[in-house]
Amino acid sequence: MTSASFGPMQDYALTVDRFLDHGAKWHGTAKVVTAGPGGDTVTGYGEIRERANRLSGALLDLGLEPGDRVATLAWNTRHHVEVWYAAMGVGLVCHTLNPRLTAAHLAAMILQANDRILVVGAGLGELTKALVKACPCIERVILLDGATPDAEAIRTPVVAVESLLAEAGRPASWGQFEETALAGLCFTSGTTGAPKGVAYTHRSNYLHTIRSLQA
């Protein structure tokens, strides 16, 4: 047997988009339930994957490139999950922000990360206006979950995610980058002095997830 007649087993990059690919392929109709003030919303992994992938295309059409930061200021909803995979699937870095922090703290994080897009959830209009005013790096605001901040009071373009999907959503190729590329960014809480940014690669997130499933 020659080396050309066989190859390494499971030889693929450990990128987090593979988790949603797996869920959509093998558990596409499994229920994903989000509880909210207006009642429960129900979807499945297949639909989440389809929407997230089209949102990836829309984000790229906005001029984003691999390595650019997308900040999310949102609650634990299906739409937040879609943005998470939409960004990471095409090599963008998802910077999750805690809506319970002050505008001053969040602005410092956004400026340090140089976030280009701010994605916001419902009920965060006043905080959104303060952050956009304080952070000139923010080029556009994307609204989730029926969020309705006063667009006229915000200097940057504002678009609802459903409108963005309808106008610019298109399929995108996921995982076209090295597993050592950055996937996520967050800031420390239990620390001395100001919070410090911590970046996670796709590989580290993938291995951490697999290890957690074995616990």
SULKA-V543135 format. One record per backbone hydrogen bond with DSSP energy under -1.0 kcal/mol. NH is the residue of the N-H (numbers start at 1). CO is the residue of the C=O. If there is no record, write none. Layout:
nh->(NH;NH)
co->(CO;CO)
This chain:
nh->(5;12;15;18;19;21;22;23;24;25;26;27;30;32;34;39;41;43;46;48;49;50;51;52;53;54;55;56;57;58;59;60;61;63;64;67;68;70;71;72;73;77;81;82;83;84;85;86;87;88;89;90;91;92;93;94;95;96;97;101;106;107;108;109;110;111;112;113;114;115;116;117;118;119;120;121;128;129;130;131;132;133;134;135;138;139;141;142;143;144;147;153;154;159;161;164;165;166;167;168;169;170;175;177;181;183;184;185;186;188;191;198;200;202;203;205;206;207;208;209;210;211;212;213)
co->(2;10;13;15;16;17;18;19;20;21;22;23;27;43;41;36;34;32;28;44;45;46;47;48;49;50;51;52;53;54;55;56;57;60;59;91;65;93;117;95;119;75;77;78;79;80;81;82;83;84;85;87;88;87;68;183;70;185;72;98;102;103;104;105;106;107;108;109;110;110;69;69;140;71;142;73;124;125;126;127;128;129;130;131;135;116;157;118;159;120;144;150;151;141;143;160;161;162;163;164;165;54;89;175;178;200;200;94;198;196;189;186;184;181;179;201;202;203;204;205;206;207;208;209)
